[in-house]
Amino acid sequence: MRSFVANNLTFTSILSNAPKLVSLFSGCGGLDLGFKMAGYEIVWANDFDHWSCETYKRNFGDHILEGDITKINFDEIPDADIITGGFPCQDFSMIWKREGLGTERGNLYTYFVKAVKTKMPKVFVAENVKGLLTANGGKAIQQIVNDFAKLGYKINIDLYNFAEYGAPQLRERVLIVGVRSDLEFSFKKPEPLRNSWNYMTAGEALLGVEKVNYNNEHQNIKEKTKEMLKLIPEGGNFSSIPKDSPYYVKGMISHVYRRLHRNKPSTTIIAGGGGGTWGYHYEEPRPLTNRERARLFGYPDNFVFEGSISEVRHQIGNSVPPIAAKVVAQQLLPAFEANSIVVVNSKNEVDYTQKIESTLNLKQFTFALG
């Protein structure tokens, strides 16, 4: 029996053998935290960003390797029941340029594929932005699915709104879930726990946040910015400023000077961008603190982030809400108790590729597997 405390609640796993998890592109550990709360044992992790690794070490332990994933020998990492990770998403994002697989960052997903091919876990979970579904005219997702399916995995692709799974934030992300084809288990996207009538609101999420000691520093902003924010009602953005006002600004995206609404979930918190895209308080004319951002992802208050204000903001904005990841992790637990149908080839080797049953759940997106 294993226990983990978060948000003053104790989560206990009754599994006799907790599924062992290897984490790639781990970031500060939002996805990993959700799986840990569900009872998984994280045995190895990797990320390239120094301060993300420092945050990870502080909250999880020293099992994370800081370094370039392209230099890792996956034969040397621990065996695992599940591999998880969010491969870099900027080249697939709907906000940034849409070059996708045509870039070096876009092709980093191949190292996730390589890790799965080397370790052949029972399950893998890969996370990415909504834009992945249409990047490169749909060719990016088709290639990614083909690469995993050829290894012998049943593939599910689902678009999640994490607000439906407890996060106080309207955050849409794609999860690619692969279940090894020899397992008598089929993954199904968890049923939503909330809807637009009962989403957790920003006001609920930030209740009492000012009492938290860690990562709660306020940023100094210009007086001009404060005056601009005073012209924007809660829930509004730069477009709320009258065009004849000396404080009027032009913006390309709705994130520019977006203020929270206390009675609604937050809109998507982003990692990049300068002032104007940081996310702003619904009542006070100021940017959100990093602890407030963390609350909007469902991080417990005892999860401490390392690095400067901008580095921590980047870590949080790139992460997965752990409170939502936990729901997916729980849905996958039966996979590790499922019976295996072993297929042996002529060389007397287990051959998972002989039983490929790829299933796609893409709502409006359908691809033919080659």
Buried (B, 14 or more C-beta within 10 A) or exposed (E): EEEBEBBEEEBEBEBEEBBBBBBBBBBBBBBBBBBBBBBBBBBBBBBBBEBBBBBBBBBBEEBBBBEEBEEBEBEEBEEBBBBBBBBBBBBBBBBEEBBBBEBEBBBBBBBBBBBBBBBBBBBBBBBBBBBBBBBBEBEBBBBBBBBBBBBBBBBBBBBBBBBBBBBBBBBBBBBBBBBBBBBEBEBEBBEEBBEEEEBBBBBEBBEEBEEBEBBBEEBEBEEEBEBBBEBBEBBBBBBBBEEEEEBEEEBEBEBBBBBBBBEBBBBBBBBEBEEBBBBBBBEEBBBBBBBBBBBBBBBBBEBBBBBEBEBBBBBBBBBBBBBBBBBBBBBBBEBBEBEBEEBEEEEEEEBBEEBBEBEBBBEEBEBEEE
